[in-house]
Amino acid sequence: MRTQVNSSLRRRQSSLKALLGLDLRKTFVARRDSGLIKLALNVGRRLEKIGRKRRRFPVMGCPPLNLWMILQPLRAEDAPRYIHQIYLKELWRERGFFGRLGLVAGTFVWSVPLNLAAMAWLTAINGAAIARSSGKSVVRQVLEQFQVAFVHNIMPPWYYQFDLHEDRKRAHARAYLHRFELKGGLYKMISRRSGKLLKSPLRDKGKFAEVCAKSGLRTLPVIGIARGGALVTESGGRAQLPEEDIFVKPLGGRGGLGAEQWSYGDGQSWRSADGRQSTTDELMHYIETLSRTETYVVQKRAIPHPNLIDLSNGALPTARILTIKGEGESWEAVAGIFRMAIGVNRTVDNYHAGGIAANIDLATGTLGRATDIGLTPDIGWLDRHPDAGGAITGRDLPFWPEVLALARRAHSVFNQRLVAGWDIAILADGPVLVEGNSAPDTDIHQRVSGLPLGEGPFATLLVSHLHRALIRESVA
C-alpha cells in the first residue's frame, strides 16, 4: 500500500512539474494518471462560466483589457479591428447594468493582476532563451507584453506563441484573431441571425462516419463501436478484432484524449504505444470494460503515404485544413497545416499534446518549417523531423489537389457551421477524412504560418458574414 501511495504521489508531483513548466509532451503522457491536471482544467472551465449564465458571448477567464474599443465607430474596411469591435460591442450589449459594471470592475480587479502574473510566469520560462537568440532583453520583452496586452488584449502566452518578440510580427499584433472571440460568440451570432443555428454531427464520431458513408466521403474504416460493455459492428453483430494494428478512441473525444494505438504481433499478442502487452481476449475485454462508462470507436490503424513515412514517429500525421463558407454555396480553404507527433507521444499528432506542425502553401501543397505550440523555447523551428529524420521544409504533399477538394466537399456536406477544420490523412491511395471540427483552433494556424488570420481571405469572408448579420438584425 505504501508503495502505491508513493508511486501515486510521484506521478502527481511529476504532473505538476510538467504543468507549471508548460511541458505539453510530459503532460500528455502523465494525464492518464493525474487527477491534478484534470482538476486544474475543470477549475478553469468553471471560472470561465462565472457570471455568464444565459449569455452567448463569454470572456476568456477575465474581462478584455481593450474594452475601450466599444466607444469607437465600426469600420468594415478595417477587417481585424471590425472583428474585435463586433465581439466587444456584442459582449457589452447583451449584459445588463450589473454585468457591464462587472466587466469594467473586473478589468482592473482581475484582468490586470492576472496578466501581470502571466507575464512573470511566461517570462521566467522563455525570457532568457529569447534574449540569447534574439538579443532582446528580458526587460524589453516584458514592456512589449504590456503593450500588446493593454492595446490588443494579447495575453503573455500568446506573445510567445505568436513570436511577437520579433518586431516584424509584432507590427501585425492588432490582426491576430482570438479563439474566444470567434468560438465565443461571433460564429454563433452569424448562424443565429441567419436562422441556421443547427447542431453539427461533427462532435459525434459515430454520426460523422454515418453521414460520410451516405455522402460518399472517404473515411477510415470502422471495425466496431464499443458501447455498454460490448463491441458491435454497424449492423449490430458482435465485432471481432482483426489480425492487424488498431486504433481506439472515445466516440465523443477531442484533442486525442483517451486515444490508444495497439500493434498486432504473432500469436495473437498486442502491444500498445506506451508498452502495455495483451492477448486478443484480454484486449477485447479491456475495450469492452472501457465502454461501460464511455463509448469508443475501434478502427484499423492507417499507414501514411510512403512519401510521408519519414515524417512519422509511429503516429499518423494529418493535414488540418481550415475552411469557411464563401459567397453563395461555395466553401473556401483559407489555411492549412501538417501535424506530426514527436517524442514519447506515438499515438496522436495533436498539436496541443506536444506535437509539431508545418504551414502548408495552399497553392502548391509545399511545407514550411515546423514548430510546436511555442509556449516554451525547447523546440523552436525545425527543418527536419526530430525523430524520423525526414526533411520537412520544402516537402511537397502528395495528392494535394485531392486533399483540398475533399476538405471543401466535406464542408458542403457538414454545412451546419460557418467555419470548420478538417483532419485529413494522406495514404498510399489518396486522402481520407479522419475527423472534422466544428469550432477549430485558430491559434495553431497563426503560430505556424507566422501570419495573423485578421489579414487575408479568412478575415475578408468573416467580415462579410458579420456585416450581413448586422444588416439582417437592423431590418428585422
NORSULPE-V779964 format. One record per residue. PHI is phi in whole degrees, -180 to 180 (999 if undefined). BURIAL is # if it has 24 or more other ideal C-beta (glycine too) atoms within 12 Angstrom, else .. D_LAST is the distance of its C-alpha to the last C-alpha in Angstrom with 1 decimal. Layout:
phi=PHI burial=BURIAL d_last=D_LAST
phi=PHI burial=BURIAL d_last=D_LAST
This chain:
phi=999 burial=. d_last=67.8
phi=-61 burial=. d_last=68.4
phi=-62 burial=. d_last=67.9
phi=-65 burial=. d_last=64.6
phi=-64 burial=. d_last=63.4
phi=-63 burial=. d_last=64.6
phi=-64 burial=. d_last=62.9
phi=-64 burial=. d_last=59.6
phi=-64 burial=. d_last=60.0
phi=-64 burial=. d_last=60.7
phi=-63 burial=# d_last=57.6
phi=-65 burial=# d_last=55.4
phi=-65 burial=. d_last=57.1
phi=-64 burial=# d_last=56.7
phi=-66 burial=# d_last=53.0
phi=-65 burial=. d_last=52.5
phi=-62 burial=. d_last=54.4
phi=-65 burial=# d_last=52.3
phi=-66 burial=# d_last=49.0
phi=-67 burial=. d_last=50.1
phi=-88 burial=. d_last=51.4
phi=55 burial=# d_last=48.2
phi=-86 burial=# d_last=50.4
phi=-70 burial=# d_last=47.8
phi=-68 burial=# d_last=50.5
phi=-68 burial=# d_last=52.6
phi=-62 burial=# d_last=49.6
phi=-62 burial=# d_last=48.6
phi=-69 burial=# d_last=52.1
phi=-77 burial=# d_last=52.5
phi=-68 burial=# d_last=49.2
phi=-61 burial=. d_last=50.7
phi=-107 burial=. d_last=53.0
phi=-99 burial=# d_last=51.3
phi=-71 burial=. d_last=49.6
phi=-64 burial=# d_last=49.3
phi=-67 burial=# d_last=46.8
phi=-62 burial=. d_last=44.7
phi=-63 burial=. d_last=44.9
phi=-62 burial=. d_last=43.7
phi=-66 burial=. d_last=40.8
phi=-66 burial=. d_last=39.8
phi=-63 burial=. d_last=40.1
phi=-61 burial=. d_last=37.9
phi=-65 burial=. d_last=35.1
phi=-66 burial=. d_last=35.5
phi=-63 burial=. d_last=35.4
phi=-66 burial=. d_last=32.2
phi=-91 burial=. d_last=30.5
phi=-61 burial=. d_last=31.7
phi=76 burial=# d_last=29.2
phi=-127 burial=# d_last=26.0
phi=-63 burial=. d_last=25.8
phi=66 burial=. d_last=22.3
phi=-107 burial=# d_last=21.2
phi=-95 burial=# d_last=19.7
phi=-114 burial=# d_last=21.2
phi=-85 burial=# d_last=25.0
phi=-115 burial=# d_last=27.7
phi=-85 burial=# d_last=30.8
phi=80 burial=# d_last=33.3
phi=-157 burial=# d_last=32.9
phi=-59 burial=# d_last=30.5
phi=-68 burial=# d_last=30.0
phi=-76 burial=# d_last=32.6
phi=-103 burial=# d_last=30.3
phi=-59 burial=# d_last=27.7
phi=-60 burial=. d_last=28.5
phi=-68 burial=# d_last=26.3
phi=-67 burial=# d_last=23.2
phi=-82 burial=. d_last=24.7
phi=-94 burial=. d_last=24.7
phi=-70 burial=. d_last=22.1
phi=-76 burial=# d_last=20.3
phi=-136 burial=. d_last=22.0
phi=-64 burial=# d_last=20.8
phi=-73 burial=. d_last=24.2
phi=-102 burial=. d_last=25.9
phi=-56 burial=# d_last=24.9
phi=-63 burial=# d_last=26.6
phi=-64 burial=# d_last=25.7
phi=-60 burial=# d_last=22.0
phi=-64 burial=# d_last=22.1
phi=-60 burial=# d_last=24.1
phi=-68 burial=# d_last=21.9
phi=-61 burial=# d_last=18.6
phi=-60 burial=# d_last=20.5
phi=-66 burial=# d_last=22.1
phi=-67 burial=# d_last=19.1
phi=-70 burial=# d_last=17.2
phi=-58 burial=# d_last=20.6
phi=-72 burial=# d_last=20.9
phi=-66 burial=. d_last=17.5
phi=-81 burial=# d_last=17.6
phi=-99 burial=# d_last=21.1
phi=-81 burial=. d_last=22.3
phi=-57 burial=. d_last=25.2
phi=-71 burial=. d_last=27.9
phi=-65 burial=# d_last=26.1
phi=-69 burial=. d_last=25.8
phi=-61 burial=. d_last=29.3
phi=-65 burial=# d_last=30.4
phi=-64 burial=# d_last=28.9
phi=-67 burial=. d_last=30.8
phi=-65 burial=. d_last=34.0
phi=-64 burial=# d_last=33.9
phi=-60 burial=# d_last=33.9
phi=-88 burial=. d_last=37.3
phi=-81 burial=. d_last=38.7
phi=-118 burial=# d_last=37.8
phi=-65 burial=# d_last=36.4
phi=-64 burial=. d_last=39.3
phi=-61 burial=. d_last=42.1
phi=-64 burial=# d_last=40.6
phi=-67 burial=# d_last=40.5
phi=-64 burial=. d_last=44.0
phi=-64 burial=. d_last=45.3
phi=-65 burial=# d_last=43.7
phi=-61 burial=# d_last=45.3
phi=-63 burial=. d_last=48.6
phi=-66 burial=# d_last=48.3
phi=-70 burial=# d_last=47.1
phi=-69 burial=# d_last=49.4
phi=-62 burial=. d_last=52.3
phi=-81 burial=# d_last=51.6
phi=-110 burial=# d_last=50.9
phi=-54 burial=# d_last=52.1
phi=-64 burial=. d_last=55.8
phi=-65 burial=. d_last=55.2
phi=-66 burial=# d_last=52.6
phi=-61 burial=. d_last=55.0
phi=-69 burial=. d_last=57.8
phi=-81 burial=. d_last=55.8
phi=-110 burial=# d_last=53.9
phi=80 burial=. d_last=56.2
phi=-92 burial=# d_last=53.3
phi=-65 burial=. d_last=54.6
phi=-61 burial=# d_last=53.1
phi=-61 burial=. d_last=52.5
phi=-68 burial=. d_last=50.5
phi=-60 burial=# d_last=48.4
phi=-64 burial=# d_last=47.6
phi=-63 burial=. d_last=46.6
phi=-69 burial=# d_last=44.3
phi=-64 burial=# d_last=42.7
phi=-59 burial=# d_last=42.0
phi=-61 burial=# d_last=40.4
phi=-71 burial=# d_last=38.0
phi=-72 burial=# d_last=37.2
phi=-85 burial=# d_last=36.4
phi=-103 burial=. d_last=34.7
phi=-119 burial=# d_last=32.9
phi=57 burial=# d_last=32.9
phi=-99 burial=# d_last=35.2
phi=-74 burial=# d_last=37.5
phi=-50 burial=# d_last=41.2
phi=-56 burial=# d_last=41.1
phi=-82 burial=# d_last=38.8
phi=-59 burial=# d_last=41.0
phi=-81 burial=# d_last=43.8
phi=-63 burial=# d_last=41.7
phi=-93 burial=# d_last=40.4
phi=56 burial=# d_last=43.8
phi=-76 burial=# d_last=42.4
phi=-71 burial=# d_last=46.0
phi=-83 burial=. d_last=46.3
phi=-57 burial=. d_last=45.5
phi=-62 burial=. d_last=44.0
phi=-77 burial=# d_last=41.4
phi=-66 burial=# d_last=40.7
phi=-63 burial=. d_last=39.8
phi=-108 burial=# d_last=36.7
phi=-57 burial=# d_last=35.9
phi=-63 burial=# d_last=32.5
phi=-94 burial=# d_last=31.3
phi=-76 burial=# d_last=32.1
phi=-94 burial=# d_last=29.0
phi=-106 burial=# d_last=29.3
phi=-57 burial=# d_last=28.9
phi=-69 burial=# d_last=27.4
phi=-72 burial=# d_last=24.6
phi=-78 burial=# d_last=23.8
phi=-66 burial=# d_last=24.7
phi=-83 burial=# d_last=23.9
phi=158 burial=# d_last=20.1
phi=-65 burial=# d_last=18.9
phi=-59 burial=# d_last=19.6
phi=-69 burial=# d_last=17.9
phi=-61 burial=# d_last=14.8
phi=-63 burial=# d_last=14.5
phi=-65 burial=# d_last=15.3
phi=-63 burial=. d_last=13.0
phi=-80 burial=# d_last=9.8
phi=-96 burial=# d_last=11.3
phi=77 burial=. d_last=12.0
phi=-131 burial=. d_last=15.7
phi=-87 burial=. d_last=17.2
phi=-101 burial=. d_last=20.5
phi=-75 burial=. d_last=23.9
phi=-91 burial=# d_last=26.2
phi=-80 burial=# d_last=29.8
phi=-68 burial=# d_last=31.2
phi=-73 burial=. d_last=32.2
phi=-105 burial=# d_last=34.6
phi=-66 burial=# d_last=37.4
phi=-68 burial=# d_last=38.5
phi=-66 burial=# d_last=35.2
phi=-59 burial=# d_last=35.0
phi=-64 burial=# d_last=38.4
phi=-65 burial=. d_last=37.6
phi=-65 burial=# d_last=34.5
phi=-61 burial=# d_last=36.6
phi=-63 burial=. d_last=39.5
phi=-68 burial=. d_last=37.4
phi=-95 burial=. d_last=35.8
phi=78 burial=. d_last=39.1
phi=-84 burial=# d_last=38.3
phi=-75 burial=# d_last=41.6
phi=-130 burial=# d_last=41.9
phi=-69 burial=# d_last=44.9
phi=-65 burial=# d_last=46.9
phi=-101 burial=# d_last=46.6
phi=-79 burial=# d_last=49.9
phi=-177 burial=# d_last=48.4
phi=-112 burial=# d_last=46.1
phi=-96 burial=# d_last=47.8
phi=-147 burial=# d_last=46.4
phi=62 burial=. d_last=48.1
phi=89 burial=. d_last=51.4
phi=-142 burial=# d_last=51.7
phi=-101 burial=# d_last=51.1
phi=-124 burial=# d_last=50.0
phi=-80 burial=. d_last=49.1
phi=-63 burial=. d_last=45.9
phi=-84 burial=. d_last=47.8
phi=104 burial=. d_last=48.8
phi=-80 burial=. d_last=52.4
phi=-72 burial=. d_last=54.1
phi=-83 burial=# d_last=53.6
phi=-120 burial=. d_last=56.5
phi=-76 burial=# d_last=56.7
phi=-78 burial=. d_last=57.8
phi=-87 burial=. d_last=60.7
phi=-161 burial=. d_last=58.5
phi=-64 burial=# d_last=56.3
phi=-130 burial=# d_last=53.1
phi=-131 burial=# d_last=50.0
phi=-121 burial=# d_last=48.5
phi=-148 burial=# d_last=45.1
phi=-61 burial=# d_last=42.8
phi=-62 burial=# d_last=40.3
phi=-109 burial=. d_last=37.4
phi=-74 burial=# d_last=39.1
phi=-137 burial=# d_last=37.7
phi=68 burial=# d_last=39.5
phi=80 burial=# d_last=42.8
phi=-63 burial=. d_last=43.4
phi=82 burial=# d_last=46.0
phi=-77 burial=# d_last=46.8
phi=-137 burial=# d_last=50.5
phi=-118 burial=# d_last=52.5
phi=-122 burial=# d_last=55.8
phi=-100 burial=# d_last=58.5
phi=-92 burial=# d_last=60.9
phi=-123 burial=. d_last=64.6
phi=-68 burial=. d_last=67.9
phi=72 burial=. d_last=69.0
phi=56 burial=. d_last=65.5
phi=-109 burial=. d_last=64.9
phi=-128 burial=# d_last=61.6
phi=-137 burial=# d_last=60.8
phi=-82 burial=# d_last=57.5
phi=-64 burial=# d_last=56.3
phi=-99 burial=. d_last=57.4
phi=98 burial=. d_last=60.9
phi=-73 burial=. d_last=60.8
phi=-117 burial=. d_last=62.9
phi=-160 burial=# d_last=62.7
phi=-85 burial=. d_last=64.1
phi=-61 burial=# d_last=61.9
phi=-63 burial=. d_last=62.2
phi=-65 burial=. d_last=61.5
phi=-68 burial=# d_last=58.4
phi=-61 burial=# d_last=57.1
phi=-63 burial=. d_last=57.8
phi=-63 burial=# d_last=56.0
phi=-63 burial=# d_last=52.8
phi=-69 burial=# d_last=52.8
phi=-69 burial=. d_last=53.4
phi=-56 burial=# d_last=50.4
phi=-74 burial=# d_last=48.2
phi=-72 burial=. d_last=49.0
phi=-114 burial=. d_last=46.5
phi=-155 burial=# d_last=44.1
phi=-81 burial=# d_last=43.5
phi=-123 burial=# d_last=44.9
phi=-112 burial=# d_last=44.9
phi=-113 burial=# d_last=48.3
phi=-127 burial=# d_last=48.4
phi=-72 burial=# d_last=51.2
phi=-69 burial=# d_last=51.5
phi=-92 burial=# d_last=50.4
phi=-109 burial=# d_last=52.6
phi=-66 burial=# d_last=51.2
phi=-51 burial=# d_last=52.2
phi=-52 burial=. d_last=55.9
phi=-75 burial=. d_last=54.8
phi=-117 burial=# d_last=52.7
phi=-58 burial=. d_last=55.3
phi=-80 burial=. d_last=56.5
phi=-115 burial=# d_last=53.1
phi=-128 burial=# d_last=53.2
phi=-95 burial=# d_last=55.2
phi=129 burial=# d_last=54.7
phi=-83 burial=# d_last=51.0
phi=-76 burial=# d_last=48.8
phi=-78 burial=# d_last=47.1
phi=-139 burial=# d_last=43.6
phi=-93 burial=# d_last=41.2
phi=-104 burial=# d_last=37.7
phi=-110 burial=# d_last=35.3
phi=-94 burial=# d_last=31.8
phi=-123 burial=# d_last=29.2
phi=-142 burial=# d_last=25.6
phi=-65 burial=# d_last=23.3
phi=-93 burial=# d_last=23.7
phi=-79 burial=. d_last=22.2
phi=66 burial=. d_last=21.7
phi=-110 burial=. d_last=23.8
phi=-90 burial=. d_last=26.2
phi=-133 burial=# d_last=27.3
phi=-107 burial=# d_last=29.0
phi=-85 burial=# d_last=31.9
phi=-117 burial=# d_last=31.6
phi=-163 burial=# d_last=34.4
phi=-153 burial=# d_last=37.4
phi=-136 burial=# d_last=40.2
phi=-115 burial=# d_last=43.3
phi=-100 burial=# d_last=44.1
phi=-139 burial=# d_last=47.7
phi=-84 burial=# d_last=49.4
phi=-139 burial=# d_last=52.4
phi=69 burial=# d_last=55.1
phi=-75 burial=# d_last=55.6
phi=-80 burial=# d_last=52.2
phi=-114 burial=# d_last=53.0
phi=-108 burial=# d_last=50.4
phi=-131 burial=# d_last=46.9
phi=-95 burial=# d_last=45.8
phi=-57 burial=# d_last=43.0
phi=-63 burial=# d_last=42.6
phi=-80 burial=# d_last=42.0
phi=-100 burial=# d_last=45.2
phi=98 burial=# d_last=47.2
phi=-81 burial=# d_last=47.0
phi=-122 burial=# d_last=46.7
phi=-149 burial=# d_last=44.5
phi=-121 burial=# d_last=44.8
phi=-70 burial=# d_last=42.2
phi=-111 burial=# d_last=42.0
phi=-71 burial=# d_last=41.8
phi=-62 burial=# d_last=39.1
phi=-75 burial=. d_last=40.9
phi=-121 burial=. d_last=44.3
phi=79 burial=# d_last=44.1
phi=-92 burial=. d_last=46.6
phi=-87 burial=# d_last=46.7
phi=-95 burial=# d_last=46.9
phi=-69 burial=# d_last=48.7
phi=-103 burial=# d_last=47.8
phi=-155 burial=# d_last=47.1
phi=-96 burial=# d_last=46.1
phi=-70 burial=# d_last=43.3
phi=85 burial=# d_last=45.1
phi=-85 burial=# d_last=45.3
phi=-133 burial=# d_last=49.1
phi=-88 burial=# d_last=51.4
phi=-65 burial=# d_last=53.4
phi=-92 burial=# d_last=52.1
phi=72 burial=. d_last=50.8
phi=-119 burial=# d_last=50.4
phi=-121 burial=# d_last=52.4
phi=-98 burial=. d_last=53.7
phi=-133 burial=. d_last=55.3
phi=-69 burial=# d_last=54.5
phi=-67 burial=# d_last=56.5
phi=-105 burial=# d_last=57.8
phi=-82 burial=# d_last=58.0
phi=88 burial=. d_last=58.9
phi=-69 burial=# d_last=56.9
phi=-70 burial=. d_last=55.7
phi=-99 burial=# d_last=51.9
phi=-62 burial=. d_last=51.4
phi=87 burial=. d_last=51.4
phi=-71 burial=# d_last=51.3
phi=-94 burial=# d_last=49.6
phi=-76 burial=# d_last=47.7
phi=-70 burial=# d_last=48.8
phi=57 burial=# d_last=46.4
phi=-63 burial=# d_last=43.8
phi=-58 burial=. d_last=42.0
phi=-69 burial=# d_last=41.9
phi=-63 burial=# d_last=40.5
phi=-62 burial=# d_last=37.5
phi=-64 burial=# d_last=37.0
phi=-66 burial=# d_last=37.1
phi=-64 burial=# d_last=34.5
phi=-64 burial=# d_last=32.1
phi=-68 burial=# d_last=32.8
phi=-60 burial=# d_last=32.4
phi=-69 burial=# d_last=28.9
phi=-68 burial=# d_last=28.0
phi=-83 burial=# d_last=29.4
phi=-93 burial=# d_last=27.9
phi=-98 burial=# d_last=24.4
phi=-75 burial=# d_last=22.5
phi=-121 burial=# d_last=22.4
phi=-67 burial=# d_last=21.5
phi=-125 burial=# d_last=24.9
phi=-147 burial=# d_last=28.2
phi=-120 burial=# d_last=31.9
phi=-115 burial=# d_last=34.6
phi=-93 burial=# d_last=38.2
phi=-124 burial=# d_last=40.5
phi=-93 burial=# d_last=44.3
phi=-108 burial=# d_last=46.5
phi=-100 burial=# d_last=49.4
phi=-61 burial=. d_last=52.4
phi=-106 burial=. d_last=50.8
phi=128 burial=. d_last=47.3
phi=-78 burial=# d_last=44.1
phi=-143 burial=# d_last=42.8
phi=-73 burial=# d_last=39.7
phi=-93 burial=# d_last=40.6
phi=-168 burial=# d_last=37.2
phi=-121 burial=# d_last=33.5
phi=-125 burial=# d_last=31.5
phi=-81 burial=# d_last=27.8
phi=-138 burial=# d_last=27.6
phi=-69 burial=# d_last=30.6
phi=-67 burial=# d_last=32.4
phi=-102 burial=# d_last=31.9
phi=-58 burial=# d_last=34.8
phi=-62 burial=# d_last=37.3
phi=-70 burial=# d_last=36.2
phi=-71 burial=# d_last=36.2
phi=-68 burial=# d_last=39.6
phi=-73 burial=# d_last=41.3
phi=-79 burial=# d_last=40.1
phi=75 burial=# d_last=40.6
phi=-128 burial=# d_last=37.3
phi=-76 burial=# d_last=34.0
phi=-72 burial=# d_last=30.9
phi=-71 burial=# d_last=29.1
phi=-122 burial=# d_last=31.1
phi=142 burial=# d_last=30.9
phi=-65 burial=# d_last=28.8
phi=-61 burial=# d_last=27.2
phi=-66 burial=# d_last=25.6
phi=-60 burial=# d_last=24.7
phi=-70 burial=# d_last=22.8
phi=-64 burial=# d_last=21.2
phi=-62 burial=# d_last=19.9
phi=-60 burial=# d_last=18.5
phi=-67 burial=# d_last=16.6
phi=-64 burial=# d_last=15.5
phi=-62 burial=# d_last=14.4
phi=-65 burial=. d_last=12.2
phi=-63 burial=# d_last=10.7
phi=-69 burial=# d_last=9.9
phi=-65 burial=. d_last=8.6
phi=-60 burial=. d_last=6.1
phi=-68 burial=. d_last=5.2
phi=-69 burial=. d_last=5.6
phi=-78 burial=. d_last=3.8
phi=-65 burial=. d_last=0.0
